[in-house]
Amino acid sequence: MTSREEWIAGARPKTLPAAVAPVVVGTSIAYYEQSFRPVVALMALIVALAFQIGVNYSNDYSDGIRGTDAERVGPIRLVGQGLASPDAVKRAALLSYATGAVAGLLMVVISGFWLLIPVGIASVAAGWFYTGGKNPYGYKGFGEIFVFVFFGLVAVVGTTASQTGNISLFALLGGISCGALSCAILVTNNLRDRAGDELVGKKTLAVRLGDRGTRELYRTLILIAYAMPVILSSLADGPEFAYISLATLLTARRPLMAVQNGATGPDLIPVLAATGKMLLLFSLSLAVGISASPIK
């Protein structure tokens, strides 16, 4: 029988900052725009966490039944390592998605922003078919696009729009920053697994770009993320204290050096955790800077 600790590990808690970060940033933008709605923000957080966990379980299930998780370096794989049955992991994924769907529906009813319903359906479909179905796009190198769109743009813009009723440039820029750092988490994960993925025919972007190209992509994503607060602060009507988040660039030093110096396999596991921490600290500081900025 699968233990509670194994289920928690299978949910991959180190990836959860990718769910929290965009909600925090999106809510701070709503606050700056004088439209903060705490109940709607709470529902958005539940949706984000539930969908992230759902994606993690569904990936575990789909990779496991394909046999592509048999030999991995990173966190435990419930199906691939025989710790839980495929059906049990599939049910956990569906339960997670269902939890997010209920919270999302409540968020829509409260906010009246009905456009979020098709967006939510698209998010679930994208999460499932990342590694699921007959032709998973995650096996073709499109995973980073999914993460950037749904854990960056959609998450931040959706969180803000559900509270303000409109889509703003601020939310789009915040979405780019969160999406870029969330992508950096996936890039680290795929760089770690690159050799194994290549052996089983899983053509992630890391496999396609090769070792050097993937490391350069990691650095580029961090640069893009940290450029956004500068742009936000420089806008005539933007939150002028958004640049405060640049202080967290110090947290990028170690993971950047590890990637620069050629860390591979198990040595990239701390980089994965550090990148998640960077995303969380960045988003929190960006949210503080935005919220503290005087209204223009």
NORMODA-V627971 format. One line per field, one symbol per residue. psi: psi as a letter, one per 30 degrees, with the letter a starting at -180 (. if undefined). burial: b if it has 24 or more other ideal C-beta (glycine too) atoms within 12 Angstrom, else e. A space follows every 50 residues. Layout:
psi->???
burial->???
This chain:
psi->kkleeeeeeffiffffffeeeeeeeeeeeeeeghgkjeeeeeeeeeeeee eeeeeeeeeeeeeeffgfgejleblljeeeggflleeeeeeeeeeeeeee eeeeeeeeeefgifffeeeeeeeeeeeegeflafikfffgggeeeeeeee gdeeeeeeeeefefglkleeeeeeeeeeeeeeeeeeeeefeegeeeeeeg gjileeeefleeeeeeeeeeeeeeeffeeeeeffkegljfgffefffffe ffeeeeeeeeggklbfffefeeeeeeeeeeeeeeeeeeeeefkkk.
burial->ebeeebbebbbbbbbbbbbbbbbbbbbbbbbbbebbbeebbbbbbbbbbb bbbbbbbbbbbbbbbbebbeebbbbbbbbbeebbebebbbebbbebbebb bebbeebbeebebeebeebbeebbebbbbbbbeeebbbbebbbbbbbbbb bbbbbbbbbbbbbbeebbebbbbbbbbbbbbbbbbbbbbbbbbbebbeee ebbbbbbeeebeebbebbbebbebbbbbbbbbbeeeebbebbbbbbebbe bbeebbebbeeebeeeebbebbbbbbbbbbbbbbbbbbbbbebeee
